[in-house]
Amino acid sequence: AVVSTQSTGIQIKQAPNYIVEVKNPRMSSVFETLATSHGTSIGFHGTHTENVFSILQKGLCGHLNKRALFGAGTYLSTDLEVAMSFAKQGKSWPYSRICQNMICVLVCKVINSDQVKQGKEKLSGISIHTESLPHNYYVVKNNDHVTVTHVLLYTSRARHQS
């Protein structure tokens, strides 16, 4: 089954149990200005469930990432399955009526700028990319160039409501 969200045009092959839209009134006016002048793309960010609340409060902060194989920054992918491979299952809060365990993947808008390193498209089965960056990866060097729009929640088991 393919899930499509009308507001973003995103198509998701592996349907999440829940899709939460993120509305952040503190979203950087810098992001909005850059989005208008440069345009945006969509990327997925897999993370530990425990990090989601902090990311929603403070945004994605590249300096906090532990991986830097392709340079410093926040890593995203155009491929949901790649992002899911970095998302680690975590426990829900004790009184959640949604689930006991979940995996979270963030859907993000990324500014199309030189502050975002993007792998190039595959050509005849050979990946042509910048500095060995895989074709379906983004590395965002500037925190103002990425914002979270949705959280995809994959739950292991729904709780029964009493």
Secondary structure, DSSP 8 states (H G I E B T S, - for coil): --EEETTTTEEESS--SEEEE---TT--HHHHHHHHHH-EEEEEEE-BGGGHHHHHHH---GGG-S--TT-SSEEEESSHHHHHHH-B-EE--TT-SSBSEEEEEEEEEEE-STTEEE---EETTEE--STT--TTEEEE-SGGGEEEEEEEEEES-B----
